[in-house]
């Protein structure tokens, strides 16, 4: 089952002056290479910015719509295998009303950040760069949303097809709406169960044609989604985020090859520990700079 709301890729382009500018702006950030990834629970090691200094006049007033957004840095390619990302609120690196929101190391997530629409219609945009720069050739992704108000969203930055020809820093993203069940009911909490949504979109070009099934230590066989039958088990791969409702507890989760699909023997990735009480929700993201260094990132979804 696909949990993804949308997947967007961006070529590097020079953006023109927009009339939809944001209400605040901020400074820059440093850059450092990250160490090789390890199985972990996020967030950690993230610098967030709560206020900025205006760079110029803003031509619209902020709207009343507010949302909570966090950012996950799983962006990797041959040029930038495991670096930090600077995340800005704005429409381009030259947006006079832009505001720096966070610097996110590779393999981690920011805290949830309160953001406000840029105008009365609810328009809002974010842009990510290789840390320490706002140059066009260091732009990874732009993402726009129209807030209704009250959304809670996780935005994951990841690599794009290396054959796209879009430049060494061009990336892709996925947005996961954790509230508003009319948008994404597959992330709703399940009574008396723990929800785990597992995805491998960030390694679809790192491990081409990879496909896995999920298993938990002490449980026979592979996990099943609500739509699986006794004889079927959904594979994890591509851009899908596969949700499983499981028995609560301290879980040791691993990803196994989709063939033979028994979820026994040697796992490809994991195990990683998930403390998953009843009613909890977690993301698990496979990530890594190369096929020999794939890890699992556990990210709790706030209630």
N, C-alpha and C positions, 0 to 999 in steps of 0.2 A: 504494500500500500504506500503510495507516495504521500509524504507529509509536506513536501516542499510546496510553498505558495508560488514562488517563481524563481527562476534562475536567470540572471542577467549577466552578459559579458559586455565589456566596453572596449572599443578601440581607443587609442590615445588621440584626442582631438583637442584643438584650441577652442575653448569655449568663449562665446561672445558675451558682451555685457548683458546681464539679465535684469529685468525689472522686478523680479521676485527675489529680493535680497533679505538676508536675515538680520536680526536685531542686535547681534553682539559679535565680537571678534576677539582673537587671541594671538598668542605668540607662537614660537616654534618649538622644536624638540630635538633631542639628541638621537644618535643612531649607534647601535652596537650589534654585533653578531650574536645570535643565541646559541647556546650549547645544544648538543644532540638531544632530541626529545626523550622523555621518559614517561611511562604510564603515570597519570596524575589526575587529581581532582582540581578543577579550576574554580574560581579565579586565583591569580597570584602573580606578584611582580609587575602589576600594572600601574602606570601613572595616569591619573585622571586630572582634568582641569575643570574647575567649577566656575571660573569667571575669566573674562578676557578684556583686552583694551581695544577700543574701537579704532578701526583703520580708516573709517570714512563715514559719510552720511548714508543712512539706510533709507530706502524709498518706500518701504511699507512698514506698517505697524504689526507687531506680533499678533497672531490669532489667539483665541481662547483655548484652542485644543492643545492638550499636553499628553505626552506618552513617556514610557520608560523603555530605553533602548540599551542593549549591551552589544559589544563587538567581540568576535572571536577571530584571532589571527591564525589561519591555517594556510596562508598564502605561501606557495613555494614554487620555484622553477629553477632552471639551470643557472640563471644569473643571480637570483635572490633565493637561495635554498632555505634559509631559516632566520630571516631578519625581522627587526621591529617594524611596526606600521604606525604612522601618525594618522589619527582619524580626526577629521574636521567636519563641522557643521557648515555647509555652504554649497555653492554651485560650481566653484572652480578654485584653483589656487590663488587667483587674484580677486576673489570675492571680497569687496571692501567690508562686508558685514559678516565675514566668516569667523568661526570660533573653534579653537582647538578643543576637542572633547577628551582625547586619551591618546597615550602611546602604549601600544599593546605588543609585548614580546611574542615571538613565534610559539605556538602551542599553548597559548593562554587566552583568557577572556577578561574583558574589562568588567567592572562593576556595572550594575544597571545605572543609567544616567538619565536624569529628567531632562526632557527636551520640550521645546515649545514651537508650534507652527510658525512659519515665517509670515503668514498673512491670514486674513479672516476666512479664507477658503480651506485652510488646513494644510497647505503645501509645506513640505519640508524636504531637505536634501542633505546627504552626507557624502563626503569624498575622502578617499584613503590614499596615502602616499607612502613610498619608501621613506622610513624615518629620517628626519633632518632636512627634507626638501619639500617644496611645493611646485617644483618645475613640472611642465607637461610630460616630459619623458620619464618622470618618476611617479606618475599617477597610476594607481592600481585599479580603482573602480569608483564609479559614482552610483548612488542609489537614491531614488526619490520615492516619497510616500505622501499620501494625503491622509492626515490624521482625522479621525472622528472625535477622539478624546478618550483617554483611559487605556490605550493599547499598551501591551507589554511585548516586546519584540527582541529576538536575538538575530543579529545579522552576522553571517559567517563569510569571511573573506578567504578565497582560495584561488588556486591557479586556473588558467584556462588552457585550451588546446595549444601546445607549443607550435603547431603548424598553422595557427591562425594568422600569423604575420602582423599582429597588432603591436609588437614592440616588447622589449624585455621586461617591462614592469606591468603590462596589462594583465588584469585578473578577472575573476568572476565572483559572484556572491550568491548566497541564499538567505532569504528572510523567513523566519519562523515566528508566526503570531502565536503567542502563548496565552493570550486572552481573546475574547470575542469568538465564541464557538461558531458563530455564523461564518467565520472565515476559515477556521481550521479546527474542526471538532476532533480530529485524530489526536490532538494533544491534550484533550480533557482528562482530568484525573478519573481513575476507575475505582469505585468503592471497594474497600477491602483488598485492593491490589496495589502494586507499584507499577507505574508506567515507565518503560524504558524505550526511547526512540533512538535507533542505531542507524548511522549513516557512514558512507565511505566516499562521498562526492569529492572530498578534497584530495583523494589519491587516485581518482579515475584516470589521470594521465601519468601518475607516478607508478602505478601497477596496472598497466593496460589490460582490459578484459578481466580484471579481478572480480571474483564473486565468492561470497562467504555466507555461512549460516552461524547463528549465535547459539551458544550453549552455556549453561551454568553448572559449576562444579556440584556434584551430588545429585543432579537431575538427569535422568536418562533421556537421550535424544536431544534434538534441536528445539529451540523455542518456536512457538507457533503464534501467528497473528490471529486476530478475531475471524479472519476469512479463510484461514488454512483448514484443511480437512485432516483426517487421520493419516492420509497418505501423501500429503503435501506439506511443504515448509518453504516459506518465502525466503528468497536469497537477498542478500545485502550487496549492493553494488550500484554503479552508475550514479544518478543524482537523487535516488530515492532515500527517504528517511523512514525506516521501518519501525512501527510501534508495536511493542509487546506488553501485555498486562501479565505480570508475574507475581508469584507468592512473595510477600514482603520479607525483608530480612537483610543480613549482611551477605551480599552476593559476590561470587567470584565469576566474572563473565569473560568469555573468550570468543574469538572468531575463528571458525574452522573452515576449511575448503568446502565449497558447495558440493563437490563430489569427493567421496561417496555420499556426503550429506548425513553422516551419523553423529556428528559433533562428539566424537570420542577420539582418543589417541592424542597425537601432538597437534596443538592449535597453531594457526598461523600467527595470531596476535593475542596478547594477553597472557595470563589473566589480569584483570583490573578489578579492584574492590569497589562495590557500590553499596553504600549504606542507604537502604531503600525501605523506609517504613510505609505502612499502608497509607494510600492517598498521595504519596510522593510522585514526582515526575522528574525524570533525568534524560538529558541527551548523552549519547556516547558517540564521539566522532573519531574515526580512524584518521590518522594524519602522519606525516613524516616527509623528509626531504628526498628520500630514495627508498627503493624496495627493500633494502636491508635494515632500515631504521623506521619501521612503521610502529606506532604506538596508539594507545587508546586514551582519549581525553574524556573524563566524566564531568559533566556540567549540570548541576542541579538547576531545575526550573523553579523560580521563586513563586510562592503562593500568595 
